[in-house]
Amino acid sequence: MTMMRYPEFLDYVLEQMSFIRGLHVRAMFGGYSIYQDDLIFAIIVKDVLYLKTDAVVQSDFDEKGLLPFTYVAKGKFVSIQYLEAPPKEFEEPNSMREWVEKALDASIRQRSHSPNKSRKRTRLF
């Protein structure tokens, strides 16, 4: 079996998130999606980490001036509910856990509003 080698930034992010039980990553469209079990809560595109947001935590991201993940589809810019993770926060483990928790909670809230997709919260560590 061949081990997949991740880019250096992804390795760093996964190391910083190693406290999360069920942490895994999947390649996606030139980037990576990061999961806790089957719940996606972050993406990495071009060495930028984006965390899932929703109306509950949006202001926390806005206060730091963090930008949304955007892409072009059919000639138009599209943004989804993933905003940049605050880079300085990721250097401090307790602060990083707080931001990851916000992203996981946003993903859980989104899933709970989707039909037939309820999920209990998995402990982070």
TARA-V591694 format. One record per residue. N is the residue number from 1. RES is the residue in one letter. PSI is psi in whole degrees, -180 to 180 (none if undefined). Layout:
BEGIN
N;RES;PSI / N;RES;PSI
END
This chain:
BEGIN
1;M;132 / 2;T;134 / 3;M;131 / 4;M;133 / 5;R;121 / 6;Y;154 / 7;P;158 / 8;E;-44 / 9;F;-43 / 10;L;-43 / 11;D;-45 / 12;Y;-48 / 13;V;-46 / 14;L;-37 / 15;E;-43 / 16;Q;-25 / 17;M;13 / 18;S;-15 / 19;F;-12 / 20;I;122 / 21;R;137 / 22;G;17 / 23;L;130 / 24;H;167 / 25;V;150 / 26;R;142 / 27;A;143 / 28;M;129 / 29;F;53 / 30;G;6 / 31;G;-154 / 32;Y;146 / 33;S;141 / 34;I;133 / 35;Y;153 / 36;Q;114 / 37;D;-116 / 38;D;16 / 39;L;113 / 40;I;132 / 41;F;-5 / 42;A;157 / 43;I;155 / 44;I;126 / 45;V;126 / 46;K;47 / 47;D;32 / 48;V;131 / 49;L;129 / 50;Y;137 / 51;L;147 / 52;K;138 / 53;T;168 / 54;D;-176 / 55;A;-29 / 56;V;-40 / 57;V;-2 / 58;Q;-43 / 59;S;-31 / 60;D;-40 / 61;F;-42 / 62;D;-40 / 63;E;-29 / 64;K;0 / 65;G;31 / 66;L;140 / 67;L;150 / 68;P;157 / 69;F;128 / 70;T;156 / 71;Y;168 / 72;V;129 / 73;A;125 / 74;K;39 / 75;G;6 / 76;K;147 / 77;F;134 / 78;V;135 / 79;S;148 / 80;I;173 / 81;Q;54 / 82;Y;124 / 83;L;156 / 84;E;141 / 85;A;142 / 86;P;114 / 87;P;-42 / 88;K;-32 / 89;E;-29 / 90;F;-11 / 91;E;-13 / 92;E;111 / 93;P;-43 / 94;N;-40 / 95;S;-41 / 96;M;-42 / 97;R;-40 / 98;E;-45 / 99;W;-39 / 100;V;-40 / 101;E;-42 / 102;K;-43 / 103;A;-43 / 104;L;-44 / 105;D;-41 / 106;A;-41 / 107;S;-40 / 108;I;-44 / 109;R;-42 / 110;Q;-44 / 111;R;-38 / 112;S;-22 / 113;H;-9 / 114;S;139 / 115;P;139 / 116;N;26 / 117;K;67 / 118;S;151 / 119;R;134 / 120;K;151 / 121;R;129 / 122;T;139 / 123;R;142 / 124;L;-38 / 125;F;none
END
